[in-house]
Amino acid sequence: MEKADVVIIGAGASGLMCAIEAGKRGRKVVVLDHASKPGSKILISGGGRSNFTNYDVGADNYISGNAHFCKSALSQFSQWDFISMMESYGIPFCERSHGQLFCDKSARDILNMLLEECERYSVSIRMSCKIELIEREAGHHFLAHSSRGDFHCQSLVIATGGLSLPDSGATPFGYKLAKQFGINICPTSPGLVPLTLQPQDKARFSPLSGIAVDAMVRCLDKSFRENLLFTHRGLSGPAILQISSYWKPGADIIIDLLPDSDLEEKLLAEKQKGSGLKLKTILTKKLPKRLIASVIEETKLEQSLQEMSRDSIKNVVDGIRHLIIRPNGTEGYRTAEVTLGGIDCDEVSSKTMECRNVPGLYFTGELLDVTGWLGGYNLQWAWSSGWTAGQYV
């Protein structure tokens, strides 16, 4: 049996950050993970460039059954703290749209930084280590039985992530452990995930695969304006991924294909001038031809503005700016970037990440019922929650 002060299960973003901070405090830390290499999700995040945080981070960028829970950790270790850490290692990064920050070179720069910090503070990382059983012992200590031996610790941190991207090693381990200790779990579902379409809409829109447009997408009083991408299976792109975290089965999404447009006024002005231009001539200057043909009837597109009534023009504009689609579902955890729901935040201290009813047991990162928007918010939550737990384990 190996004894440690802290055992962390999960060598991802929050687990490694927690290990570093605990190590700084002189704690003997062991990190265990079933995968062969650490940080797999870090490496694939942001298309391999890691969207590691955002210049603008606040509680409003997160979805949780407890809207205030994330505030403490985010304030204890903010985006500015992680940026400072990056700068201390000389890792070059850049800002993209909406305050998103990416590595200039590779996400591996961040993983290497974390692993170097772990080495600096004598953190032991054991990969290819499958956890077989967790037992709680007297004095609030824990015993982890694994394929690489038994580990005894005072503090046990579960940082195994959610169910998203199973090909990268995601498992339900954390949820099963929570159930073992009687901890409530909020229902989980895929988040930041492409939406699939009903058969009739799939037949209508699949020929548009590859087309991307700037769009405003609304659902259940929430809206996002970013690119929308048509795919063979349905809808994707940042705007759809964002709204997917709010979409519920049976709900409609409303798409404005020309946000901020004064299309109706322009069409009516052209009609007033006596323009003989066909409707499709004007619309194809604003949107791809195939997209227009999928939302407006061909007979209308062939009409000149002079032939069209004001009501007909209004209906055309409404079809472009108020396109209603009822998704069939999502692509599921296979392609979802995050998991909605998870460990009930009411079961955990927001200041320490320690379970209220199981002293010595901590949860961090995606396992908790805290889900960020697209744009670096989920990695920031991993850094913040891991850092916070690291101050107390």
C-alpha positions as CSV (number, residue, x, y, z in Angstrom):
1,M,0.0,0.0,0.0
2,E,1.2,3.5,-0.9
3,K,0.3,6.4,1.4
4,A,-0.3,9.9,0.2
5,D,-1.8,13.1,1.6
6,V,-3.9,13.5,-1.6
7,V,-5.0,11.1,-4.3
8,I,-6.5,12.8,-7.4
9,I,-8.3,10.6,-9.8
10,G,-8.2,12.1,-13.3
11,A,-5.1,13.6,-15.0
12,G,-7.1,16.3,-16.9
13,A,-7.2,20.0,-16.6
14,S,-8.8,20.3,-13.2
15,G,-7.0,17.3,-11.8
16,L,-3.5,18.6,-12.8
17,M,-4.3,22.1,-11.6
18,C,-5.4,20.7,-8.2
19,A,-2.3,18.5,-8.0
20,I,0.0,21.5,-8.6
21,E,-1.6,23.6,-5.9
22,A,-1.7,20.8,-3.4
23,G,2.0,20.1,-4.2
24,K,2.9,23.8,-3.6
25,R,1.5,23.4,-0.1
26,G,3.9,20.5,0.6
27,R,1.3,17.8,0.3
28,K,2.3,14.4,-1.0
29,V,0.1,14.1,-4.1
30,V,-0.5,11.1,-6.4
31,V,-2.6,11.5,-9.6
32,L,-4.2,8.3,-11.0
33,D,-5.7,7.9,-14.5
34,H,-6.9,5.0,-16.5
35,A,-5.7,6.5,-19.8
36,S,-2.2,5.9,-21.2
37,K,-1.3,9.6,-21.4
38,P,-2.4,12.7,-19.4
39,G,-4.4,15.7,-20.7
40,S,-6.1,14.1,-23.7
41,K,-9.0,16.6,-23.7
42,I,-6.6,19.5,-23.3
43,L,-4.7,18.4,-26.4
44,I,-7.8,18.3,-28.6
45,S,-9.5,21.4,-27.2
46,G,-9.8,24.4,-29.6
47,G,-8.9,22.3,-32.6
48,G,-5.5,21.5,-31.1
49,R,-4.8,25.1,-30.1
50,S,-6.7,25.0,-26.8
51,N,-9.3,27.8,-26.2
52,F,-7.9,27.9,-22.7
53,T,-9.9,30.9,-21.3
54,N,-11.8,34.1,-22.2
55,Y,-11.1,37.7,-21.5
56,D,-14.6,38.1,-20.2
57,V,-15.6,35.4,-17.6
58,G,-18.5,35.6,-15.3
59,A,-21.3,33.5,-13.7
60,D,-23.6,34.5,-16.6
61,N,-21.4,32.4,-18.9
62,Y,-22.3,29.2,-17.0
63,I,-25.4,26.9,-16.7
64,S,-26.1,25.3,-13.3
65,G,-28.9,24.4,-11.0
66,N,-27.1,26.8,-8.5
67,A,-26.4,29.9,-10.5
68,H,-24.1,31.3,-7.8
69,F,-22.0,28.3,-7.1
70,C,-19.2,29.0,-9.7
71,K,-18.6,32.6,-8.4
72,S,-16.3,31.8,-5.6
73,A,-13.9,29.6,-7.5
74,L,-13.9,31.9,-10.5
75,S,-12.9,34.8,-8.2
76,Q,-10.3,32.8,-6.3
77,F,-8.5,31.9,-9.6
78,S,-9.6,34.1,-12.5
79,Q,-8.8,34.1,-16.2
80,W,-6.1,36.7,-15.4
81,D,-4.4,34.3,-13.0
82,F,-4.2,31.6,-15.7
83,I,-3.1,34.2,-18.3
84,S,-0.3,35.2,-15.9
85,M,0.7,31.6,-15.5
86,M,0.9,31.3,-19.3
87,E,3.0,34.4,-19.6
88,S,5.4,33.2,-16.9
89,Y,6.1,30.2,-19.2
90,G,6.4,32.4,-22.3
91,I,3.6,30.6,-24.0
92,P,2.4,32.8,-27.0
93,F,-1.4,33.2,-27.4
94,C,-3.8,35.2,-29.4
95,E,-7.4,36.6,-29.1
96,R,-10.1,35.5,-31.5
97,S,-13.7,36.6,-31.6
98,H,-15.7,37.2,-28.4
99,G,-12.6,37.4,-26.2
100,Q,-11.6,33.8,-26.8
101,L,-7.9,33.0,-26.1
102,F,-6.0,30.3,-28.0
103,C,-2.4,29.1,-28.1
104,D,-0.5,30.4,-31.0
105,K,1.3,27.1,-31.5
106,S,-0.3,24.1,-29.8
107,A,-2.4,23.0,-26.9
108,R,0.6,20.8,-25.9
109,D,2.3,24.0,-24.7
110,I,-0.3,24.1,-21.9
111,L,-0.1,20.5,-21.1
112,N,3.7,20.7,-20.9
113,M,3.4,23.6,-18.6
114,L,1.1,21.7,-16.2
115,L,3.3,18.6,-16.3
116,E,6.4,20.7,-15.6
117,E,4.7,22.3,-12.6
118,C,3.7,18.9,-11.3
119,E,7.3,17.8,-11.6
120,R,8.5,20.9,-9.8
121,Y,6.2,20.2,-6.8
122,S,6.9,16.4,-6.7
123,V,3.5,15.3,-7.9
124,S,3.5,11.6,-8.9
125,I,1.4,10.8,-11.9
126,R,0.4,7.2,-12.6
127,M,-1.2,6.5,-15.9
128,S,-2.8,3.3,-17.2
129,C,-4.1,2.9,-13.6
130,K,-7.7,1.6,-13.4
131,I,-9.6,2.3,-10.2
132,E,-11.3,-0.9,-9.0
133,L,-12.8,0.2,-5.7
134,I,-12.9,3.2,-3.4
135,E,-13.4,2.5,0.4
136,R,-13.8,5.0,3.2
137,E,-11.9,4.3,6.3
138,A,-12.0,5.6,9.9
139,G,-10.9,9.1,10.4
140,H,-12.3,10.2,7.1
141,H,-9.5,8.6,5.2
142,F,-9.9,6.8,1.8
143,L,-8.4,3.7,0.3
144,A,-8.2,3.4,-3.5
145,H,-7.8,-0.1,-4.9
146,S,-6.3,0.1,-8.4
147,S,-4.7,-2.1,-11.1
148,R,-1.4,-0.6,-10.0
149,G,-1.8,-1.2,-6.3
150,D,-3.6,0.3,-3.3
151,F,-3.4,4.0,-2.3
152,H,-4.3,5.4,1.1
153,C,-5.0,9.1,1.5
154,Q,-6.5,11.8,3.7
155,S,-8.1,13.7,0.8
156,L,-9.6,12.2,-2.3
157,V,-10.3,14.4,-5.4
158,I,-12.5,13.1,-8.2
159,A,-11.6,15.0,-11.4
160,T,-12.6,12.4,-14.0
161,G,-14.8,14.7,-16.2
162,G,-18.2,14.1,-17.7
163,L,-19.5,11.8,-20.4
164,S,-18.6,13.9,-23.5
165,L,-16.2,12.7,-26.1
166,P,-15.9,9.0,-24.9
167,D,-13.2,8.4,-27.6
168,S,-10.9,10.7,-25.5
169,G,-11.4,8.5,-22.5
170,A,-14.6,9.8,-20.8
171,T,-16.3,7.4,-18.4
172,P,-19.2,7.5,-15.9
173,F,-16.7,6.8,-13.0
174,G,-17.3,10.0,-11.2
175,Y,-21.0,9.7,-11.2
176,K,-20.9,6.1,-10.0
177,L,-18.6,7.1,-7.1
178,A,-21.0,9.9,-6.1
179,K,-23.9,7.4,-6.0
180,Q,-21.7,5.1,-3.8
181,F,-21.5,7.9,-1.3
182,G,-25.1,8.9,-1.6
183,I,-24.4,12.2,-3.4
184,N,-27.2,13.6,-5.5
185,I,-26.6,13.9,-9.3
186,C,-28.5,16.3,-11.5
187,P,-29.7,14.7,-14.7
188,T,-26.9,14.7,-17.4
189,S,-27.2,15.4,-21.1
190,P,-24.8,16.4,-24.0
191,G,-24.0,20.1,-24.2
192,L,-22.3,22.2,-26.9
193,V,-23.3,19.6,-29.4
194,P,-24.6,19.6,-33.0
195,L,-28.3,19.2,-33.5
196,T,-30.0,16.6,-35.7
197,L,-33.1,17.3,-37.8
198,Q,-36.5,15.7,-38.4
199,P,-36.6,13.6,-41.6
200,Q,-38.3,16.3,-43.7
201,D,-36.0,19.0,-42.6
202,K,-33.0,16.7,-43.1
203,A,-34.0,16.1,-46.7
204,R,-34.5,19.9,-47.1
205,F,-31.3,21.1,-45.6
206,S,-28.7,18.3,-46.0
207,P,-27.9,19.4,-49.6
208,L,-26.6,22.6,-48.0
209,S,-23.8,20.7,-46.1
210,G,-20.7,22.8,-45.8
211,I,-22.5,26.2,-46.0
212,A,-21.8,28.5,-43.1
213,V,-23.5,31.8,-42.4
214,D,-23.6,34.5,-39.7
215,A,-26.9,33.9,-37.9
216,M,-28.8,34.7,-34.8
217,V,-30.2,31.6,-33.2
218,R,-32.9,31.7,-30.5
219,C,-34.4,29.1,-28.2
220,L,-36.4,29.4,-25.0
221,D,-35.5,33.1,-24.4
222,K,-31.8,32.6,-25.1
223,S,-30.0,33.8,-28.2
224,F,-26.6,33.6,-29.7
225,R,-25.2,35.3,-32.8
226,E,-22.3,33.4,-34.4
227,N,-21.7,31.2,-37.4
228,L,-24.2,28.5,-38.2
229,L,-23.0,25.5,-40.2
230,F,-25.2,23.1,-42.2
231,T,-24.1,19.5,-42.1
232,H,-25.2,16.2,-43.6
233,R,-26.8,15.3,-40.3
234,G,-28.2,18.6,-39.3
235,L,-27.0,21.9,-37.8
236,S,-23.7,22.8,-36.2
237,G,-21.3,25.8,-35.9
238,P,-20.8,28.0,-32.8
239,A,-24.3,29.5,-32.8
240,I,-25.9,26.0,-32.7
241,L,-23.4,24.6,-30.2
242,Q,-24.2,27.5,-27.9
243,I,-28.0,27.1,-28.2
244,S,-27.8,23.3,-27.8
245,S,-27.0,23.7,-24.1
246,Y,-30.4,25.4,-23.6
247,W,-32.4,23.4,-26.1
248,K,-34.9,20.9,-24.7
249,P,-36.5,18.1,-26.7
250,G,-39.7,19.3,-28.5
251,A,-38.6,22.9,-28.4
252,D,-38.2,25.0,-31.6
253,I,-35.2,27.0,-32.6
254,I,-35.7,30.2,-34.5
255,I,-33.0,31.3,-36.9
256,D,-32.4,34.8,-38.3
257,L,-30.3,34.3,-41.4
258,L,-29.8,38.1,-41.8
259,P,-29.4,39.6,-38.3
260,D,-29.3,43.4,-38.2
261,S,-30.5,43.4,-41.8
262,D,-32.9,46.0,-43.2
263,L,-33.9,43.6,-46.0
264,E,-37.7,44.4,-45.8
265,E,-37.1,48.2,-46.1
266,K,-34.7,47.6,-49.0
267,L,-37.1,45.4,-50.9
268,L,-40.0,47.8,-50.4
269,A,-37.8,50.7,-51.5
270,E,-36.8,48.9,-54.7
271,K,-40.5,48.1,-55.3
272,Q,-41.4,51.7,-54.8
273,K,-38.8,52.8,-57.4
274,G,-40.4,50.5,-59.9
275,S,-37.5,48.1,-60.0
276,G,-37.9,45.1,-62.4
277,L,-35.3,43.1,-60.5
278,K,-36.2,39.5,-59.6
279,L,-36.4,38.7,-55.9
280,K,-33.6,36.0,-56.3
281,T,-31.3,38.6,-57.9
282,I,-31.4,40.7,-54.7
283,L,-31.3,37.8,-52.2
284,T,-28.3,36.0,-53.8
285,K,-26.2,39.1,-53.1
286,K,-26.9,38.5,-49.4
287,L,-27.0,34.7,-49.0
288,P,-25.8,31.6,-50.8
289,K,-28.1,30.6,-53.7
290,R,-28.7,27.0,-52.4
291,L,-29.7,28.4,-49.0
292,I,-32.2,30.9,-50.4
293,A,-33.7,28.1,-52.6
294,S,-34.2,26.0,-49.5
295,V,-36.2,28.6,-47.5
296,I,-38.0,30.5,-50.3
297,E,-40.3,28.9,-52.9
298,E,-38.9,28.9,-56.5
299,T,-42.0,30.6,-57.9
300,K,-41.5,33.5,-55.5
301,L,-37.8,33.8,-56.3
302,E,-38.6,34.2,-60.0
303,Q,-41.0,37.0,-59.4
304,S,-40.0,40.6,-59.9
305,L,-40.5,43.0,-57.0
306,Q,-43.2,44.7,-59.1
307,E,-45.2,41.5,-59.2
308,M,-45.0,41.1,-55.4
309,S,-47.4,42.6,-52.9
310,R,-46.2,44.2,-49.7
311,D,-47.5,41.3,-47.7
312,S,-45.7,38.8,-50.0
313,I,-42.5,40.7,-49.5
314,K,-43.1,40.7,-45.7
315,N,-43.6,36.9,-45.8
316,V,-40.4,36.4,-47.7
317,V,-38.4,38.4,-45.2
318,D,-40.1,36.5,-42.4
319,G,-39.0,33.2,-43.9
320,I,-35.4,34.4,-43.9
321,R,-35.3,36.1,-40.6
322,H,-37.7,33.9,-38.7
323,L,-36.9,30.3,-39.9
324,I,-38.4,27.9,-37.4
325,I,-36.9,24.4,-37.0
326,R,-37.8,21.8,-34.5
327,P,-34.6,19.6,-34.0
328,N,-35.0,15.8,-33.8
329,G,-32.3,15.6,-31.2
330,T,-28.5,16.0,-30.7
331,E,-25.5,14.0,-31.9
332,G,-25.0,12.9,-28.3
333,Y,-22.0,12.5,-26.1
334,R,-19.9,11.2,-29.1
335,T,-19.4,14.8,-30.4
336,A,-20.6,16.9,-27.4
337,E,-17.9,19.2,-26.0
338,V,-19.3,19.1,-22.5
339,T,-21.8,17.3,-20.2
340,L,-24.7,19.3,-18.8
341,G,-25.8,18.4,-15.2
342,G,-23.6,16.4,-12.9
343,I,-22.8,16.5,-9.2
344,D,-25.4,18.6,-7.4
345,C,-23.6,21.8,-6.4
346,D,-25.7,22.0,-3.2
347,E,-23.8,18.9,-2.1
348,V,-20.4,20.7,-2.4
349,S,-18.8,23.7,-0.8
350,S,-18.3,26.4,-3.4
351,K,-15.3,27.8,-1.4
352,T,-13.4,24.5,-1.2
353,M,-15.0,21.9,-3.6
354,E,-15.3,19.5,-0.6
355,C,-18.4,17.4,-0.3
356,R,-20.5,18.7,2.5
357,N,-21.5,15.2,3.8
358,V,-18.4,13.3,3.0
359,P,-15.4,15.1,4.6
360,G,-12.2,14.7,2.6
361,L,-14.0,14.0,-0.7
362,Y,-13.7,16.7,-3.4
363,F,-15.1,17.1,-6.9
364,T,-13.7,19.4,-9.6
365,G,-14.3,20.4,-13.2
366,E,-16.9,19.0,-15.6
367,L,-18.2,16.5,-13.1
368,L,-20.0,19.2,-11.2
369,D,-23.3,20.7,-12.4
370,V,-21.5,23.7,-13.9
371,T,-21.4,24.0,-17.7
372,G,-19.8,26.9,-19.5
373,W,-20.5,28.4,-22.9
374,L,-18.4,27.8,-25.9
375,G,-15.4,30.1,-25.8
376,G,-12.9,28.9,-23.2
377,Y,-15.3,29.0,-20.2
378,N,-15.2,25.3,-19.5
379,L,-11.4,25.1,-19.3
380,Q,-11.5,28.2,-17.1
381,W,-13.9,26.4,-14.8
382,A,-11.5,23.4,-14.7
383,W,-8.5,25.7,-13.8
384,S,-10.6,27.6,-11.2
385,S,-12.2,24.6,-9.5
386,G,-9.0,22.6,-9.5
387,W,-7.0,25.5,-8.1
388,T,-9.6,26.1,-5.4
389,A,-9.7,22.4,-4.3
390,G,-5.9,22.5,-4.3
391,Q,-5.9,25.1,-1.5
392,Y,-7.7,22.8,0.9
393,V,-7.0,19.1,0.2
